[in-house]
Amino acid sequence: MSTDKRVRVGIVGLGRSGWGIHAASLQNPAAAAKYRVVAVTDPIQARVDEAKSAFGCRAYSGLQGLLADKEVELVVVATYNHEHAEHSIAAMHAGKDVLGEKPMATSLADADRMLAAAGETGRLLTFNHNMRFTPQVRKIREVIDSGKLGEIILIKLAGHSFRRRWDWQTLKAFGGGEMNNNASHFVDTALQLLGEGMPRVSSDLRRTPLCAGDAEDHVKITLYAPDGPAADIEVTNAAAISAEPYLIMGTQGGLAGNSEKLRWRYFDPAMLVERQPSGEPTPDRGYNREDVPWQEESWERGKESGSGYVALYLDLYETLRHGKPLAITAESVRRVIAVLEECRKQSALYGGGR
């Protein structure tokens, strides 16, 4: 009997995500001690040959061959966005657990079909929302949960860049667009910070002249939590001058920063003099002023891995081998797809609009 307890992986699709994210992560020494790539499939032979050389794995000409491989336990679905649902459902019905790339699906109906398949087959279904495992997002959650910032009023998340694109991810037929490709990560982060429940959604999707395809390359989404804060999300290819990715506003302080550095300041309400409103003119004809007794803290990532990909795989291993509760449930990711679906309903780019 084999003593090798590594999870046996089959990768479907060896493009930027399948190769540059998943294969690369599984070559990390920490992940390689817990996972073994045993099979791959991709329509481009050179990619398959590269994977065979790197992993000593089997290669298949298509999805069905890989799914028929009895050694494969976990299927990584890293194909075109519009194929995620069909490929994941097929894998689960073949008796495989699934780690899917984001977006989970390109429609809420497909997301629900995937959830139904997981229920029918009893297979594990999870997704690569790696930002949940990044050091900066974990630190932001820690600071918010500490209560130092008081009641959270607004969460601003920005993915700003300036670039022209003309690859498949600019085409609606493939499930492309900045909303599926990048804003899905920020929506997931916002939902995690906002808490349970479905927020009210307001959005603006635009295709600028920078985009060669027909999908959006500028995304503005605002989420309003029931009885809670709002989240303001901007993901765009039209930002020649970028804002910091993270800005949190609270009634006792705030936080700002990026993946490398965060800083936050806050005060103890007990240190402030109690004030009562007054209709009398101010002594100096100006505004009321006082010195807030700020406390300041900061965080730097240092040598800690910043992508979250390897951490995601290590956590998933504990679920697969030791029964740890799944960190990224399909039900939690369904909320992301519900938000994206509502954004499409509000956009003229997708035949909607209000």
N, C-alpha and C positions, 0 to 999 in steps of 0.2 A: 504494500500500500504506500502511495506517495505521501511524503511528509511535507510537500510543497503546499503551503497554505495561501499562496498568492492567488488573487482573483484573476481569472483568465478572461482577457478582453478581446473583443472584436471591434475594429474601428470601421465605420461605414462613411467613406468620404475622407480624402487626404488633402484637402485644400488648405486655405489659410487657417481655418479653425481645427480641422481634423489633424493636420500635421503640425501647424505652428503653435497650437494650444494643447491639444490632447496628447498627441504623440510626444511632444516636447516635455509635457508635464510628467508623463509616464516614464520618461528617461531620467528624471530627477532621481538621485539615489534614494531619497526617502520614499518616494512613490514606487520605484522599481523594486524595493524590498517587499512590497505588498501587492503589486500587480504585475502581470505578464501579458504582453500583447501576443496573442496566438494566431490572429487572423485579421486580414484587412481586405477591403475592396474599394476600387476606384476605377473609373473608365479610362484614366490616363496611365499607360503602362509604365512610364518613367517614374511616376509617383509610387506605384506598386513595387517596382524594383528597389526604390530607395527604402521603402518600409521593410521589405524582405531582408535587405542588407543590414538595416539598423536593429531589427528585432529577431531575425531568424524565424519569421512567422510564415504561415500559409497565406496565399493570395487567391482571391476568387474573382471571377469575371463579373459577378453581380451580387445583389443582396441575398437572393435565395440560397446561393451556395454558402455564404457565410452563416446564414441562419440555420442551415442544415448541419453545420459543424458542431458536433456534440460537446466539444471541449469548451466552446465559448459559453461563458456565464453571463457576462455583462457586455451589452452592445452599446457603443458610443455612436449616436446618430449625429453626424456632422455634415449633412447634405444641404441642398438648397432649402431655404426657409419653407417654401411651399410643400416640400416633401417630408417635413418633420413628422407630421401626424401619421401619414401612411406607413412610413418606415418604422416608427416607434410601435404602432399597433401590430404590424407584422412581426416585429421582434418579440413582443409580449406573447402573441399567439404561438410563437415558436418555442416558448418556454424560457425566454431570456429576460433578465432584468435590463433596464434601459436608463442610460444617462444621455439626455438629449441636449442639443445646443439650444440656446435661446434664438428666436422666440419659441415658446412651447408649441405654438401653432399660429397660423395666419388668420384664424377665425375662432370665435368662441364656440361655434358648433363643433369644429374639429378638436378643440381642447376638451370638450365634453365627451366626444367619442374616445379620446385617449384615456380619460378618467374611467369611462365605462369599461374599456378593454382591461385596464389595470384591475378593476374590480372583478371582472369575469375570470381573469387568468391568475389572479393572486400574485402577479409579478410586481416588483419594485419599479416605480417610475419617478425619476427626478431630473433636474435640469441644471445646466451650467450657469447659475446666477452667482458667479464667483465673487461679486462685489460684497456679498454678505460675509465673506471670509477675509476681506482685505483689512490690513491693520488699521487704516484710517477710519473705515466705517465702524469697526468694532470699538475704536476709541470714542468716536462720536456718540455711539449708543451708550457707552459707559458714562460719558459726561452728562448726557441728557437724563439717563436713569438716576444719576446721583442727586438730581434735583437742584444742583447749584445754579442752573440758568433760570429757575423758576418755571412758570407756565410757558410752554413753547407756543409762540405766536406764528412764526413763519420759518419754513425750511426751504432754502434756495439751493438747487443743485444745477450745475452748469457743465455741459460738455461742449466747449467752444473750440472751433478750429476754422481755418480758411483753406479750402481745397476744392479742386475739381475732381469729379469722379465719373467714370463711364463703364464700370464693371457691372456684373449681374445684380449687385446689390442696389443699383439705381433703377431697377425695373420692377414694376408692380406685378408682372406676370410670375416672377420668381419669389414674390413676397419680400421684395427689397424696400428700400427707403430707410431714412435715419430713425424712424420710429421703431421699426422692428429690429434694426441692426444695432442701434446704440441706446436710444431712449428707453428701450425695454429694461436695460440695466438700472437706469436712474429711476424709472417708475417703480421697479422692485424695491430699490433702496428707500424711496419715499414711503411706500406702503408699509415697509417694516418699521419705519420711524413713526408713522402716523398711528399704527396700531390696528386693531381688528375693525371689521366693518368695511363697507364699500363707500368710498368717497364720492362726492359730486364732482363731475369732470367738466372742465372748460378747456378748449384747445384751439390752436391755430397751426395748421400744416401748410407749408408752402414749398413750391418747387422754384428755385432760383435759376438764373441763367448759368450758374456754375455747374448744374447737374445736367449731364447728357441724356439721362434716362427720363422716365415719366413719373417717378416717385418723388416724394418729398425729401428735401435735404435741409429743411429748417423746421424745427419742431418746438412749439411752445405749449406746455400742458400745465394747468393749475388744478390741483386736487384739494378739495375742501372736506376735511374729516368731519364726521358727525360729532358735534360738541367738542371739537378739537382744533388743532392748528391747520394751517394751509401749507401746501407744498408747491413751490414754483419751480418748474423744470424747463430748462432750455438746452436743446441739443441742436447744434447748427454747424454747417460748413461755411457760413457767411460772417464769421466773427474775426475780422482782421486784428482786433484788439480783444483779448480774452479776459473774462472775469475769473476769479478764483472758483474752483469747483464747489466749495462748501461754504455756506453762510447760514448760521442758525440764530434766530432772534428769540429771546425770552424776556420775561418780565423782571428777571434779576440778573441778566447778563446775556452774553452772546459768544459765538464761536465762529471762527473763519479759518480757511486754509486749503490745503491740497493733499495729495497722497504722500507727500514727503514731510510736511510740517503742518501742525494745527496749533492755534492759540485761542484761549478763551479767557474772558474776564467776567467777574461776577461780584456781587456784594451780599452782605447779610442784612436783610430788611430790618433786623433789630438794631442796627447801627444808625438808622436814619431817624431823624426827628419826625414825629407824627405831624402831618399837615392837614389843615381844614381849608376847604375852598372859600375864597373871599371875593366879593364884588368890588372891593375898594381899589382905588388906583395904587399901583406899585410905587414905592418911594422914589425910584430913579426913572420912572416912565418906561421901564424896560420889562423884561420877562423875569419871572421868579427864577432864582439860581441857587444851586447848592453844590458842594463838592461831594461827589459820591465816593465812598471809601472802597474803591475797587481792589479786588484781589485778582492776580493774574497768574495763569499757568500755561504751559505749552507742552507739546509732544513732538518728537522727531522719530521718523521710522527707523533710522539707522540701518543695520544690516538685515533686518527682518524682510523676508520676501514680500513684495508689495502686490502681486497679482491676485493672490487668493486661490489660484488654480490647484496648486499642490495641496494646500490646506483642505480644499474641498474634497480632493481624492482621499486624503488621509482620514477625514471624517466619515466619508462614505464607506471606507473599508470597515470601520468600526460597526457600521450598520449591517453591512453584508456578512461579516464574519462573527460579530459578537452581539448583534441584536440591538444596538443603540438606536434610539428613535431617530428617524430620518430628519435631517436638518432642513432640507429644502423639499417640502412636500409638493406634490402636483396640485393639491388644492390651493396652496398659497400662491403658486405661480398662475393658477387660473385667474386670480384677481388682476394680475398684470394684463392678461389677455382681455379681460372684461374692460379695463381702462382703455386699452388700445382700440378695441372695437368701438367704444363710444367716441373716441377721437375720429375714427374714420366716418362715423355717422354724421359728425359735425363738419366734415371737410368736403368742399366741392371737388377736390382731387379724386374722391372716391364716390362721387355721385350724391353726397349728402349736403349738409349745410343748413343753417337756420336763419 
